[in-house]
């Protein structure tokens, strides 16, 4: 006697396939509204002699999206968020898959504080003072290069200004 499992397994596989395709479609739809790296201006920054290539988020839309729906960052690359006035900033990691560290930067170009952020969380990560910029890098990048509060970020004057 042989047992034919194809009829019992097929409905489960079909449902799993439908769920997988639906999830893929939702992710693609969400990503379609996400600015691509090639669409954003970039700026060269330096901290303690270490060069960084940063995409610049200088509009409300690009700051809101940030690094959402991305699965990787190139070495020594990140995203610089530019605001029009110094303010207390709060960032979260909704729909962000890459673990990040964020440096909040004051008007004088000095790092106020650095926070590590876990992927896909809605925990608030706050600046410790009024910040005009925020720089997101792969988690641990700042620590690996012995960069901390008080260090100056060079090249900010070359970044596009905030415009909404």
N, C-alpha and C positions, 0 to 999 in steps of 0.2 A: 504494500500500500504506500502510495506517495502522497505527500501533503502539499497542496498548492497554496502557497502563501501570497501569491501575487494579488489576489483579490483583497486580502486583508491588509496588505502593506500599501497597495496603490492609493487608497483614499488618504492615508496619512502622508504619503510622499506628496500627493497633489496639494494638500492643505499646506504642508511645509513650503512647497515651492511657491504657492500663492503668497504666503506670508513673506518669504524672502524677497520676491519680486516687488511686493508692496513696499517693504522697507527700503529697498534700493530706489524705487521711484520717489519716495518721500525725501530721501537724502539727496537725490539728484535735483529735485525741485527746490529744496532749501539751498543747495549749493549754486543753483542757477542765479539766484539773487545776490550771491556773494562776489564781491570784487575779486578778480584774479590777480595774482602777484604782478603780472605784466601790466595790469591796468593802473597800478598805484605808482606814484613817483617814489624814488629812492633817494637816500642821503647817506653819505659816508660819515661815520662818527668815529671818535677815538676816546677811549677811557684808559688812562695809564699806559698810553702807547699802543693799546690793543685796538686794531681796526674792526669796525662793524659796518655791515651793509644793512640798512634798515629801510623797510617799506614805510611810507608815511601815510598815516590816517589823519587827515586834517579837516574832514567834514563830519557833520553829525552822522551821516550814513556810514562812512568808513570807520569812524570810531565805534559806532554801535556794533558793527560786524566784526571788526578786528581780525583775529586769527581763527574765527569760527570755521568749522567744516574743513580744517586742514589736518593732515595726518603726519606732517613732518616739517622741519625747518632745516635749511642748509647750515653748515657750520659757520659760526660768527655772523649769523643773520638773525634779524628780529623785526619788530614793528615798533615805530615811534609814533605815539599818539600826541598830537599837537592841539592845544586848547587856546581860546582867544584871550582868556584872563586867568590869572592864578586862582586856584580854587582847591577845596578839599575834594580829592578824587576817591572813588570806590570802583573797583573792578571785580568781575566775576568770571567764571569759566564755562558758562552755559554753551553747549554745542561746540566746545573746544576740546580737541582730542590729544593735543600735545601738552605734557606737563611743562609749565612755564615758571620763570621767575620774573618779577616786575620791579623795575627801579622807578620810583617816583622822583621827579627832578624839579627843583625850584627855578625861579626866574634867573638866578645867577649861574645856572648850569650845573649846580652841585646836587648830588644824589641825597635826597632826604631820608629815604629808607628803601629797603628791598624786601619783598615778600615772595615766598614760594606758593604756587597755586596748583592744586590738583585738578586733573581733567574732569570735565563734565560736572562741576559743582556750582552751586549758586552762593557759596560763602563769599562775603564781602571782604576784599583786601583793600585797606585804606592807606592813603598817604598820611604821613605824620607832619602835616603842615600844608601850606598852600603850594600846589604844584602847577606848573605850566605845561609839563611834559610827563609822559610815562613811556618807558622802554621795556618791551617784553622780549625775553630771550629764552632759549631752552632752559629748563629747570637746572639750577646749579652752575650756570655759565658764569655768573658774577663771582660766586664763591671760588670756582676753579681758577679764576684769574685774580684772586685777592682784591676784588673791587667791593667797596662798601660805602656807607653813608659818608658824605663829605668829599668823595672823589668827584672831580669835574668831568663832565661830558663835553668834549670838543666837537664842533661842527654843527651845533644846533642852529646857529645863525644861517646855515645853508639850507635848512629844511623849509619847505613851503609853510606859509603862515596858515593858521586856522581860517576857514571860510565856510559859512553855512548858507 
